[in-house]
Amino acid sequence: MALPELTDEQRKAALEKAAESRRARAELREQLKSGKMSISQVLAKSDDPIVSRMKVSMLIESLPGYGKAKAAKIMEELQISSSRRVKGLGTRQREQLVERLSK
């Protein structure tokens, strides 16, 4: 499938939209890291496009005290694919994630 040809204006608008999404995700990650927001609060906002498109591994790594290794271990234990995004989590997976990370 060929990519559509974009005008310069369309390309610029798409780049601005992508940059805004990255800024919003970075802000969300910072709120998690600082403790201003909990994992359950983030998962409750899963209908938000910024949250729904975030990878679960990135979400876990944003928590204080969690890095790539711990995030991978938790995801393996809860049987969550490494490519899974927040939007794709099932109800049971969400509950297990909150229970595991709220300790």
RAJO-V684819 format. One record per residue. RES is the residue in one letter. PHI is phi in degrees with one decimal (NA if undefined). PSI is psi in degrees with one decimal (999 if undefined). OMEGA is omega as a letter, one per 30 degrees, with the letter a starting at -180 (999 if undefined). Layout:
res;phi;psi;omega
RES;PHI;PSI;OMEGA
RES;PHI;PSI;OMEGA
This chain:
res;phi;psi;omega
M;NA;123.0;a
A;-78.3;145.6;l
L;-73.6;143.3;l
P;-69.6;147.3;l
E;-78.2;123.3;a
L;-105.5;145.0;l
T;-74.8;166.3;l
D;-59.3;-38.8;a
E;-66.2;-42.3;l
Q;-64.8;-42.2;l
R;-62.1;-44.2;a
K;-62.9;-42.3;l
A;-64.6;-40.6;l
A;-65.7;-40.6;l
L;-65.2;-39.7;l
E;-65.1;-41.2;l
K;-63.9;-42.4;l
A;-65.0;-41.2;l
A;-64.0;-40.5;l
E;-63.5;-40.8;l
S;-62.6;-42.2;l
R;-64.0;-40.4;l
R;-63.1;-43.8;a
A;-64.5;-40.4;l
R;-65.8;-40.2;l
A;-63.8;-39.5;l
E;-64.8;-42.6;l
L;-62.1;-44.7;l
R;-61.8;-38.6;l
E;-65.8;-39.2;l
Q;-64.1;-39.0;l
L;-65.0;-46.3;a
K;-62.1;-38.1;a
S;-83.2;-9.9;l
G;88.2;5.4;l
K;-71.4;-20.0;a
M;-137.2;143.3;l
S;-101.9;167.5;l
I;-62.7;-37.0;a
S;-68.0;-35.2;l
Q;-66.2;-39.3;l
V;-66.6;-46.1;a
L;-65.7;-27.2;l
A;-68.7;-23.0;l
K;-97.0;26.9;a
S;-67.1;-11.0;l
D;-82.5;-11.5;l
D;-70.8;129.3;a
P;-58.5;-32.8;l
I;-65.5;-46.6;a
V;-71.1;-44.7;a
S;-63.7;-28.9;a
R;-91.6;-1.6;a
M;-78.1;138.0;l
K;-70.7;143.7;a
V;-62.3;-38.7;l
S;-61.1;-40.2;l
M;-65.9;-37.2;l
L;-62.2;-47.4;a
I;-65.3;-43.4;a
E;-63.6;-20.1;l
S;-76.2;-17.3;a
L;-75.3;146.0;l
P;-62.8;132.9;l
G;88.5;2.1;a
Y;-117.2;133.5;l
G;-123.3;-164.5;a
K;-62.1;-42.8;a
A;-66.1;-48.0;l
K;-64.8;-40.1;l
A;-62.7;-44.8;l
A;-63.2;-40.3;a
K;-64.2;-45.5;l
I;-63.1;-44.2;a
M;-64.7;-36.4;l
E;-67.4;-43.3;l
E;-62.4;-38.0;a
L;-90.5;4.2;l
Q;56.0;49.5;l
I;-108.8;126.5;a
S;-60.4;146.0;a
S;-66.6;-19.7;l
S;-97.0;2.0;a
R;-67.5;139.1;l
R;-104.3;162.0;a
V;-55.4;-40.2;a
K;-60.2;-31.0;a
G;-87.6;1.6;l
L;-74.1;139.2;l
G;-81.3;168.4;a
T;-59.3;-45.6;a
R;-64.3;-41.0;l
Q;-63.6;-39.8;l
R;-61.2;-47.4;a
E;-60.6;-44.5;a
Q;-64.7;-39.3;l
L;-64.6;-46.2;l
V;-62.6;-45.1;a
E;-61.2;-43.5;a
R;-69.9;-38.2;a
L;-95.1;-5.0;a
S;-93.9;9.3;a
K;-76.2;999;999
